[in-house]
């Protein structure tokens, strides 16, 4: 049980580390902005600030429902391309028909990618998505991690592209590798020390100390010091505020830890040799 808690405690330091997750966060920027997007279309060569090119006199604007392309049975209508183009250019270009042929192909390719992601069938929660040193990583773990990292905006590992999946798996693999190192390189005493530290840090986060409590402790310490030495130099309250708070937190943790704990001390009464009878008295605390 200790090993399990230890591994969880230590791994959390890595799993939720902002540095460890930066690469994944950066790669998910587009998805966070738009769940249906798989990446911004490359329209670098499109002059979106200049005036639109003039249309031929015989140019006829196609209707929104016009099918502009069909890819493996997926029919792409002009209104879909217009909406996508409007979004990626932030409203500066809204008409698919005004793009050069090369850029039209790019838009179609992006729409096909989005369509594939939307219609891709997700695997079962208990599906094994990776194995790290023989330890299986299940899809539900990746989904849960992804949900936390994107504040609930993305929840399905299978909706990520290949690069993003690798980054996410890499983050999930770190605590597994760390656990293996901990198990093989640390002594029992060192593991227990880490376990205690993790538990203490967790308790500290849930304990509040008021200013009145800190001031009362300060006055108590001040009175004791002056009682021993009337000429003692007492530090200013504000200079030892952190020390006072730490002491109060530790005191509260100890009180909480020892609450409702029953301790019995067995005392040997050293009975006489003649009686050959040894009696024990149990004193309760």
N, C-alpha and C positions, 0 to 999 in steps of 0.2 A: 504494500500500500504506500509506504514511504517513497519507494522508487517512482511510483506513478505520479504522486503529488510533486515530487522533486522535478521530474521531467516536465510536468505541466508548468510549474513555476518558472523554471529556467527557460523553457521554450517560449513562454509568453514574452520574455524580455526581447527575444529575437522576432517572434511572430508579429508583434505589434510595433516594432521599431519603425519610425518614419523613414529612416535611411534605407532599411531593407525593402520597403515597399515603394520607394520613389520610382523605380523603373516601371513597375506595373502601373502605378498611378498615371505616369506620363503617357504610357501606351494606351490608356483607356480614356484619354481626354475627349476624343471624338464621341465615344459611346456615351459618356456622361452628358454631353451636350445634346445628343439625339440617340435614343435607344435603337432606332432603326438603321443608324448609319454605321458603316464598316470602314469609314475613312474618307477624308476630304478629297474630292475630285481635283485633279491637277489642271487648273485652268490658268497657269502662269502666263501663257501666251495670249490670253484674251484681254483686250483693252477695254476694261469695264468702266474706265473713267472718261474715255473719249466718246465722241458722237458715234451712234450706230451707223454702220455702213448703209448706204442708200440701197433700197430694194429695186430690182428690175421693174419696169412699168407693168410687166405681165405677171408680177409676183402675186400669188394668191395665198392668203394666210389659211393654214389648215385648222380645222376645228379641234378642240381639246380632246375629243374622243377618237381622233385619228390614230390608228395603230402605226407607230413609227418603226417598230422592229419586233421580230418574233425570235426568241432564243429558246430552243428546246421546249417548245409549247408555251413558253411564257410570253404573253402579248403585252408589249409596252406601249401605252398610249401617250400622246403628246402632253396631256395635262400632268401626267406623272413626271415626265422629264422637266416640264416647265417648273413644277413645284420644287423639285430637287435643285434645279439650277438657281432658282430664286433664293433658296436657303443657303447654298454654298457661296453665293456671291453677295449675300446680305441685301438682296433686293436690287442689285445694280444691273443684273441681267435676268430677264424673266421669260424670254422666248427662245425655245430650243431651235427653232427654224433659223435664227439669226446667227447661229454658231457656224464656224467653218467645218468642213467635213471631218477633219481630224479630231476636233474637240467634241463633235457629236458622238464619235465612236467612244471617246473617253467617258462621256456621260452614260451611254448605253452600258458600258462595261461596269460602271459603278452601280447602276440600277440592278444589273444582273446579280452582282455580289450581295446587295441588300436583300434581294428576293430569295437568294439561296439561304441566307442566314435566317430570315423570317420563317422559311418553310422547312428548315432542317429539323429533323426529329431528335429530340434530346434523349440521352440514355437514362436508364433507371438510376435512382439515388445511390444504390449500392454497387453500381458498376465501378470496376477498378480502372482508374484513369492513368495511374502511374505506379511504379514500384521503386522504392528507394532503399537500397541495402536489404532487400527482402521484405520491407514494410510496405503494405499496400496503402495507397491513397484513394479514397472513394470519392465519387462525384459529389456526394452530399457535403463532404468536407470542403471541396473547392467552391461549391455554390455558396456555402455559408461564409467562407472567407471573402469571396467576391462581393457578397451582399454587404458585409461590414466595410470593406474597403471603398465601396462606391455609395455608401449610405443608402443602400436599398435600391439604387437606380439600375443596377445590373445584377441579375440573380442566377443566370444560367451559364455555367462553364462552357457548354457546348456551343454557345452563341459567339464565343470569342474567336478571333482568327488564330492561326498557328503560332505566330510570334507571341501574342498575348497569353496563350495557353502555356507556352514554355516559361514565360516570366512568372506566371502564377504558380506553376508547379515548382519552380525554383524557390519561391518564397515558402511554400508548404514543406519543401524538403529540408530547409535549414534547421527547424527544431528537431527533426528526426535524426539528422547528422549530429547535432549538438547532444542529443540524448545518448547516442552511441558513445560519444567522446566522454561524457560524464560518467557513464556506466563503467567504462574501461580504465579511465585515468585517475579517478578520484577515490580516496579511501572512504570508508563508512563514516568516519568522523567528519570529513570534509563535506560529504553529502548531507549529513545531518545539520551541519552549520549553515549550508545554503538553504536547506529546508526551513530552518528556524528564521533565517533572515527574510526569506520570502513571506513567511507567515507574519512576522513582525511588521513588515512594510505594508502588508495588506490591512492589518489591524490599525496602523497609524492613519491610514487614509480614511478610516471610519470613525475616528475619535476627534472630538472638538474640544478645544481648551479656550475658555473665556478670558478676557483681560482681567476681570475681577479675581479669577483663580490665580493667574500669574502674579498679580499685585499682592495677593494674600501670601503666596509662597515667598515672594521677595521680602515682605515685612517680617515673616517668620524667620527667615535666614538672617536678616539684618539684626533682629533682636537677639538671636543666639550668638552671633559673632560679637556684638557689643557686650553681652553678658560675660563672655569669656575675656574679652579685651576691650575696655571702654575706648581705647585709642585706635581701634582697628579702622583701617581705611575701607569703606564700603563702596563698591562700584555703583555707578548710576544704574537705575532700573532699566533704561533703554539699551544699555550696553550689554546686558546679559539676558535680554528678552528671549532669544533663541534657546539659550541654555535652560531657562525656566520652563519654557514650553515643552522641550524634550523630556525634562524630568517629570513633568505632570503627565505627559502622554504615557511614558513608561510606567508610571505609578498606576494609571488607570488600566493599562493592559494587564499588569500584575494582579490587580484587584479582580478584573474580569476573569482572568485565567484561574485564580484560586477560589472564585466564588463557588459555593456548594461542594468544595472538595473536602472530604473527610480523611484526616490523617491519624493514624494510630502509631504510637511509639511504645515498643515493648521494653520494659526495664527489668534487669536481673536484680533481685533483692538480696543476692548473696546469702542464702540461707545456710545454717550451720551444717557442718559435715556429718554430725551425729544423726541428724534426721534423715539424711540421704534423700531429702525431698527438695526439689527445686521449684520455686513458685515465680510466676511472671505476672506483672501488673501492666495492664494496658492503659496508658494515659491518652485521652483524646484531645486533639487540638480543635 
